[in-house]
Amino acid sequence: MSDTDAPRRPGPWDPKPEEAAAAPPAPPAPARAAEPPLDKGQNPVWAVISTALLGGFIWWITGSWVIAVALIWGLLVHEYGHVLAMNRLGMGPARIYIIPFLGGVAKSQRLPQSEWHGVLVSLAGPAFGLLAAIPFLAGFIATGQGAWLEGVFAIAMINLINLAPAPPLDGSKALGPVLARIHPMVERAAMVLVGGLVVLWGLMNGSYIFAAFLALALIGHLRRGAWRPDGRPLSGGESARSVGLFVVTAAACAAVALVALMPVTGSLAGAVDLGSSYFEFGR
């Protein structure tokens, strides 16, 4: 078939001239929203500098190169756990950013499709981060030197502290949606209460930078208009699974910490007492 410019007689299905004149013009087709450009990630040079600054700061505070290496390594593995979950759930390609003197953060390209996905991403960091303790535990088994256990304990603690339900730690993203199902104000009150206690704990134990960082994050969450994130809310079954996964992850972190303390104390009861002392106020 081919088109031609020769005029033709109107057919029975053609609109009548008066109908064509009265018909309103068709609305313009909606413009497709342009997707934001992909995040290229942290500049490699700045990433190296940030990592060196963070490692040097940890070594200056603790006086132990084992703890400094363990916390840097544990941080990278922890954040990579978030990255793996983000990429698996369609939020990637995710990137890791190292923040000098504070830590790191995994940044996704897209928001989670549901709060359940957000819970999985938040718990993937602490759960996967425990794998970072394996080389240090192997070092203790091979050499018998207790310094390696300090690295195991440090990695377990950084993941356990991240499970505190205080913004912007992972625990707030794991338990926040569950509390919001009860009432949004229940979530807000719990986050403010726990956040305030964690800030006070940091101040009384000399962790001033950690306390200041959490205080600023808590103030930012309070000032933000939309408390809940985007995405489908948790269902009843997903809420139960969220709490279960949170408890299992916290128990795994605590178990690794106790494994690191038992050779030092000689008993499980002694390890529990020593481990509990790190959470005391003003120790």
GIUR-V799493 format. One record per pair of residues at least 12 apart in sequence whose C-alpha atoms are under 7 Angstrom apart, sorted by the first residue. I is the first residue (numbers start at 1). GAP is how many residues later the second one is. D is the distance in Angstrom with one decimal. If there is no record, write none. Layout:
# GIUR-V799493
i:gap:d
I:GAP:D
I:GAP:D
This chain:
# GIUR-V799493
i:gap:d
38:71:6.6
39:70:6.7
41:54:5.5
42:55:5.8
47:51:6.1
50:48:5.9
50:49:6.1
50:50:4.8
51:47:6.3
51:49:6.8
53:47:5.7
53:48:6.6
54:46:5.1
54:47:4.7
55:13:5.5
55:17:6.4
57:44:6.3
66:81:6.8
66:82:6.9
66:85:5.9
67:83:6.4
67:84:5.1
67:87:6.5
70:81:5.0
70:84:6.8
70:85:6.4
71:83:6.5
71:84:6.0
73:59:6.7
74:55:6.1
74:58:5.2
74:81:5.5
75:29:6.8
77:51:7.0
77:52:5.1
77:55:6.2
78:47:4.5
78:48:5.9
78:50:6.1
78:51:3.9
79:17:6.6
79:26:6.4
79:27:5.6
79:46:5.7
81:43:5.2
81:44:4.5
81:47:5.2
81:48:6.6
82:24:6.3
82:39:5.5
82:40:6.7
82:42:5.5
82:43:4.8
83:12:6.8
83:23:6.2
85:36:5.3
85:39:6.4
86:22:6.5
86:35:6.2
89:28:7.0
91:17:5.6
91:18:5.7
91:19:4.7
91:20:6.3
91:21:6.3
92:16:5.5
92:17:5.3
92:18:6.7
93:15:6.7
93:16:6.3
94:12:6.7
94:13:5.5
94:14:4.4
94:15:6.1
95:12:5.3
95:13:6.6
112:119:6.3
113:118:5.0
113:119:6.6
114:117:4.2
114:118:4.3
114:119:6.3
115:62:6.8
115:116:5.9
115:117:5.9
115:118:5.4
115:119:5.7
116:118:5.9
116:122:6.6
118:55:6.9
119:54:6.1
119:55:4.6
119:123:6.7
122:48:5.1
122:51:6.1
122:52:6.0
123:47:6.8
123:51:6.7
123:123:7.0
126:33:4.8
127:122:5.8
129:30:6.7
130:25:6.8
130:26:6.4
130:123:7.0
133:19:5.0
133:22:6.1
136:12:5.2
136:13:6.7
136:15:6.1
136:16:5.8
137:12:6.5
137:15:6.3
149:111:5.2
152:108:5.9
153:104:4.9
153:107:5.5
156:97:5.2
156:98:6.9
156:100:5.9
156:101:5.3
157:100:6.8
159:94:6.6
160:90:6.1
160:93:5.6
160:94:6.9
163:87:7.0
165:26:6.2
165:29:6.5
166:25:5.2
166:28:5.7
166:29:4.5
167:24:6.8
167:28:6.7
167:50:6.2
167:51:5.7
168:49:6.2
172:19:7.0
174:68:6.7
175:68:7.0
177:57:6.7
178:61:5.4
195:23:6.7
199:12:4.6
199:15:6.3
199:16:6.3
201:80:5.5
204:77:6.0
204:78:4.7
205:76:6.6
205:77:5.1
205:78:6.2
258:13:5.7
258:14:6.7
